[in-house]
Amino acid sequence: MTLSRIFRRTPSLRTRVAFATAIGAAIVVTIVGTIVWIGITNDRLERLDRRLDEAAGFAVPFVPRGLDQIPPSPNDQNVVITVRRGDQVRSNSPVVLPKLGADYATTDVDGVRYRVRTVEIPYAAEPTTLAVGATYDDTIADTNNLHRRVLVICVFAVGAAGLLGWLLAAFAVRPFRRLAQQTRQIEAGDEAPDVEVGGATEAVEIGEALKGLLERIWKEQDRTKAALASARDFAAVSAHELRTPLTAMRTNLEVLTTLDLPDDQRSEVLGDVIRTQSRIEATLGALERLAQGELSTEADQV
């Protein structure tokens, strides 16, 4: 089998079912995977925000005691706490969080990304802000790790769906393979071709249609054979009808060329030749009209 012939061949039904299953699964998996992807991103961010809320809630009661009295969170030692009261700035680590609005925000400090929760604490003399932050890189790494797992699961799901479609398609195409095998085993002239296919409704319909087609072909072949036999009989009769007068004409012409007949006998032989020629001409005319679908006339009966 040449390479061009391989490329010209259309994919099998089994292959198409497998591809369709894989495409359908890919659409569903893409939708579900996108939802899970976004959900993971939001969940990781919400977890980090809850950590910051817990640390801020722990640190707020210590702010009235003084900026130096804020201890680190017992549940989260890596949280950075920065307090601003007027021009005074205090932090529980060398990292000082920038001044931000009272909400959640993401910022860079010395090239490191931080997630910051800022809380405003009003005082009579001057306002105070409490900023609680944690590095965002660990959360991003955790999120990316989960995203990779989602991608692997999605790819595996699409591949498994395609493989499952390929395996299940074998049962779907089995009736069509049986139909093809039975069709190859049909011999010319079978009056009752053995085309019996069960299973899929489509395969049964194709089998019945093929069986009816074969029966019509056999009937047309029988008609063709009968017409050929009739044509042979007609040709034999026509040859007989033409051979007899032609033989008579040949005999008369040989007599005229070999014998020196008297004038009266010569005229009689010539008249017989003319009558024979007229008979042949009438027969040929009748055959011509018969070929054109016309009936013979009384003048053709010689």
Summary of the structure (lengths in Angstrom):
residues: 302
radius of gyration: 52.1
end to end distance: 66.3
largest distance: 167.5
contacts: 782
relative contact order: 0.08
helix: 66%
strand: 11%
